Amino acid sequence: MNFTVLVPARMASSRLPGKPLADIAGVPMIVRVARRAALSSASRVVVAADHVDIVDACAAHGVTALLTRDDHPTGSDRLAEACELLDLDGDDLVVNVQGDEPLIAPSLIDACAALLARHPECVMSTAAHAIDSLADLDNTNVVKVVLDAADRALYFSRASIPWSRDARAAGTDPLQSGALAPLRHMGLYAYQAGFLRRFPTLAISPIETIEALEQLRVLWHGHRIVVHVSDTRPGPGVDTPEDLVRVRALFA
């Protein structure tokens, strides 16, 4: 199996400006992410940056980086440009590792790539894990996914899905009902590069806009996403200054 890891990185972050260059034990976060990704089976790891400072920081630590446009509306658009710059197309496999996941498990990257390679009827793969907390199940910041019998995504939502009607009506914990375990979606994706290059040309879908979930555009247009269900939770990501403090403590 041959695949490329692409790590999108942008300087503008509403909650943590300059996030890719945030120091974690003496190393920029984007470099930490790239080093973790390099422990996977990827043939190469490339950072797709929107600012020359990110490219320079990567170069200083021996990480390959491309300078992409700074006006991309989404990370997928940035990755599509990176595929063009790298001449990736067709059935080439690309794994998108988020630039704020310095503790990403290399085995999870491999699992997503291998799963997509086994499912040529799908254009993407992603990952999820079982939800074990009612607070997470009802948290709109936690994205849920429901699968079909072949582990392909039926729908992604910020709502509590699937809705355990009987348990909710009885006022009992739906996680203890013995029914299908709800799944939390993890923001890791593998793509066929040809589809990734086409993705920005697909019309934005109503459900994508309502839920503010870009992956729903894929389902709306009739494409399939296969999902790897992990036995473990991912390491903590960095979205806020508080997250950064926590991750710094783990590295320390």
C-alpha positions as CSV (number, residue, x, y, z in Angstrom):
1,M,0.0,0.0,0.0
2,N,1.3,3.4,-1.1
3,F,-0.1,6.6,0.2
4,T,0.7,10.2,0.9
5,V,-0.1,12.1,4.1
6,L,-1.2,15.7,3.6
7,V,-1.3,18.0,6.6
8,P,-3.3,21.3,6.0
9,A,-2.0,24.2,8.1
10,R,-3.4,27.8,8.3
11,M,-2.2,30.6,10.4
12,A,-5.7,32.2,11.0
13,S,-7.5,30.5,13.8
14,S,-10.3,32.3,15.7
15,R,-9.6,30.5,19.0
16,L,-5.8,30.1,18.7
17,P,-4.1,32.5,16.2
18,G,-0.8,31.2,14.8
19,K,-1.7,27.7,15.9
20,P,0.6,25.7,13.6
21,L,3.6,27.4,15.1
22,A,2.5,27.0,18.7
23,D,5.5,25.7,20.7
24,I,5.2,22.2,22.2
25,A,8.3,21.2,24.1
26,G,10.5,23.3,21.9
27,V,9.1,22.2,18.5
28,P,6.3,23.9,16.5
29,M,3.0,21.9,16.6
30,I,2.9,21.4,12.9
31,V,6.3,19.7,13.0
32,R,5.0,17.5,15.9
33,V,2.1,16.4,13.8
34,A,4.2,15.7,10.7
35,R,6.7,13.6,12.8
36,R,3.8,11.5,14.2
37,A,2.4,11.0,10.7
38,A,5.9,10.0,9.5
39,L,5.7,7.0,11.9
40,S,2.9,5.6,9.8
41,S,3.4,3.6,6.6
42,A,3.0,6.7,4.4
43,S,5.5,7.0,1.6
44,R,5.8,10.7,2.3
45,V,4.3,13.4,4.6
46,V,3.7,16.9,3.2
47,V,2.4,20.0,5.0
48,A,0.1,22.2,2.9
49,A,0.6,25.6,4.4
50,D,-1.0,29.0,3.7
51,H,1.9,31.1,5.1
52,V,5.6,31.2,4.4
53,D,6.4,31.2,8.1
54,I,4.9,27.7,8.3
55,V,6.9,26.5,5.3
56,D,10.1,28.0,6.9
57,A,9.4,26.4,10.2
58,C,8.9,23.0,8.6
59,A,12.1,23.4,6.5
60,A,14.1,24.1,9.6
61,H,13.0,20.8,11.1
62,G,13.4,18.7,7.9
63,V,9.7,18.5,7.1
64,T,8.5,18.9,3.5
65,A,6.0,21.7,3.1
66,L,4.1,23.4,0.1
67,L,2.9,27.0,0.1
68,T,-0.7,27.0,-1.1
69,R,-3.1,29.9,-1.6
70,D,-4.2,31.8,1.5
71,D,-7.8,32.3,0.4
72,H,-9.1,28.7,0.4
73,P,-12.6,28.4,2.0
74,T,-12.0,24.9,3.4
75,G,-9.2,22.5,4.2
76,S,-10.3,20.3,1.4
77,D,-9.8,23.0,-1.1
78,R,-6.2,23.5,0.2
79,L,-5.6,19.7,-0.1
80,A,-7.0,19.7,-3.6
81,E,-4.4,22.4,-4.6
82,A,-1.7,20.3,-2.9
83,C,-2.7,17.3,-5.0
84,E,-2.3,19.4,-8.1
85,L,1.1,20.6,-7.0
86,L,2.2,17.0,-6.2
87,D,0.6,15.7,-9.4
88,L,-1.5,13.2,-7.5
89,D,-4.6,12.0,-9.3
90,G,-6.8,9.0,-10.0
91,D,-6.6,6.2,-7.5
92,D,-3.6,7.7,-5.6
93,L,-4.3,7.5,-1.9
94,V,-4.1,10.6,0.3
95,V,-4.6,10.7,4.0
96,N,-5.6,14.1,5.5
97,V,-4.1,14.5,9.0
98,Q,-5.3,17.6,10.8
99,G,-2.6,20.1,11.7
100,D,-3.7,20.3,15.3
101,E,-3.4,16.6,16.2
102,P,0.2,16.3,17.6
103,L,-0.7,13.0,19.3
104,I,-2.4,11.3,16.3
105,A,-1.8,7.5,16.4
106,P,0.2,6.3,13.4
107,S,-1.7,3.0,13.4
108,L,-5.0,5.0,12.9
109,I,-3.5,6.7,9.8
110,D,-2.6,3.2,8.4
111,A,-6.0,1.8,9.2
112,C,-7.8,4.5,7.3
113,A,-5.6,4.2,4.3
114,A,-5.8,0.4,4.2
115,L,-9.6,0.5,4.6
116,L,-10.1,2.8,1.6
117,A,-7.7,0.6,-0.4
118,R,-10.0,-2.4,0.4
119,H,-13.1,-0.4,-0.7
120,P,-12.7,0.9,-4.2
121,E,-16.5,1.6,-4.3
122,C,-15.9,4.4,-1.8
123,V,-14.2,7.7,-2.5
124,M,-13.2,8.3,1.1
125,S,-12.6,6.6,4.5
126,T,-12.7,8.1,7.9
127,A,-12.7,6.9,11.6
128,A,-14.9,6.8,14.6
129,H,-15.0,5.3,18.1
130,A,-17.8,4.3,20.5
131,I,-19.3,7.0,22.7
132,D,-19.2,6.1,26.4
133,S,-20.5,9.4,27.9
134,L,-24.0,10.8,27.7
135,A,-22.5,14.3,27.9
136,D,-20.6,13.5,24.6
137,L,-23.7,12.0,23.0
138,D,-25.7,15.2,23.7
139,N,-22.8,17.6,22.9
140,T,-23.3,19.4,19.6
141,N,-19.6,19.9,19.3
142,V,-19.2,16.1,19.2
143,V,-19.9,14.8,15.7
144,K,-21.8,11.5,15.5
145,V,-22.0,9.1,12.6
146,V,-24.3,6.2,11.8
147,L,-23.2,3.3,9.6
148,D,-24.8,0.7,7.4
149,A,-24.1,-3.0,7.5
150,A,-20.9,-2.6,5.5
151,D,-19.5,0.2,7.8
152,R,-20.3,2.9,5.3
153,A,-21.5,6.2,6.6
154,L,-25.3,6.8,6.3
155,Y,-25.2,10.2,8.0
156,F,-23.1,12.5,10.1
157,S,-24.7,14.9,12.6
158,R,-24.1,17.1,15.6
159,A,-27.4,15.8,17.0
160,S,-27.6,12.6,19.1
161,I,-27.9,9.9,16.5
162,P,-29.2,7.2,16.5
163,W,-31.9,8.5,18.8
164,S,-32.8,5.8,21.4
165,R,-36.5,6.5,21.5
166,D,-37.5,4.0,24.2
167,A,-34.6,4.8,26.5
168,R,-35.2,8.5,26.2
169,A,-38.9,8.1,26.8
170,A,-38.3,6.1,29.9
171,G,-35.7,8.5,31.2
172,T,-33.0,5.9,31.2
173,D,-29.4,6.1,30.0
174,P,-29.4,5.3,26.2
175,L,-25.9,4.1,26.4
176,Q,-27.0,1.3,28.8
177,S,-29.9,0.2,26.7
178,G,-27.9,-2.6,25.0
179,A,-28.8,-1.2,21.6
180,L,-26.5,-0.1,18.9
181,A,-23.6,1.9,20.4
182,P,-23.4,5.6,19.1
183,L,-20.2,6.5,17.4
184,R,-18.1,9.7,17.6
185,H,-16.6,10.7,14.3
186,M,-12.9,11.5,14.3
187,G,-11.5,14.1,11.9
188,L,-9.2,11.9,9.9
189,Y,-9.8,11.2,6.2
190,A,-8.4,9.1,3.4
191,Y,-9.3,10.0,-0.2
192,Q,-8.8,8.9,-3.7
193,A,-6.8,11.8,-5.0
194,G,-8.9,12.1,-8.1
195,F,-12.0,12.6,-6.0
196,L,-10.2,15.1,-3.7
197,R,-9.3,17.2,-6.7
198,R,-13.0,17.1,-7.9
199,F,-14.5,17.8,-4.4
200,P,-14.2,21.6,-4.5
201,T,-16.2,21.6,-7.8
202,L,-19.2,19.9,-6.1
203,A,-22.1,22.1,-5.2
204,I,-22.4,22.9,-1.5
205,S,-25.3,20.8,-0.1
206,P,-28.1,22.0,2.1
207,I,-27.4,19.4,4.8
208,E,-23.7,20.5,4.8
209,T,-24.8,24.0,5.5
210,I,-27.3,23.2,8.1
211,E,-25.0,20.9,10.1
212,A,-21.8,22.8,9.3
213,L,-20.2,19.4,8.3
214,E,-18.3,19.4,5.1
215,Q,-18.3,15.6,4.7
216,L,-22.0,15.7,4.2
217,R,-21.4,17.1,0.7
218,V,-19.9,13.8,-0.2
219,L,-23.0,11.8,0.8
220,W,-25.4,14.4,-0.7
221,H,-23.9,13.9,-4.1
222,G,-24.2,10.1,-3.9
223,H,-20.6,9.1,-3.0
224,R,-19.7,6.7,-0.3
225,I,-17.5,7.0,2.8
226,V,-16.3,3.8,4.6
227,V,-15.6,4.1,8.3
228,H,-12.9,2.5,10.5
229,V,-14.3,1.9,14.0
230,S,-11.4,2.2,16.4
231,D,-11.2,0.5,19.8
232,T,-9.5,3.5,21.4
233,R,-10.0,7.2,21.6
234,P,-7.6,9.5,19.8
235,G,-5.1,11.6,21.6
236,P,-6.3,15.1,22.5
237,G,-6.2,17.7,19.7
238,V,-5.5,21.5,20.1
239,D,-8.4,23.8,19.4
240,T,-8.1,26.3,22.3
241,P,-5.4,27.8,24.5
242,E,-6.6,25.4,27.2
243,D,-6.0,22.4,24.9
244,L,-2.5,23.7,24.2
245,V,-1.7,23.8,27.9
246,R,-3.0,20.3,28.3
247,V,-0.9,18.9,25.4
248,R,2.2,20.7,26.5
249,A,1.9,19.1,29.9
250,L,1.6,15.7,28.3
251,F,4.8,16.3,26.3
252,A,6.6,17.7,29.3
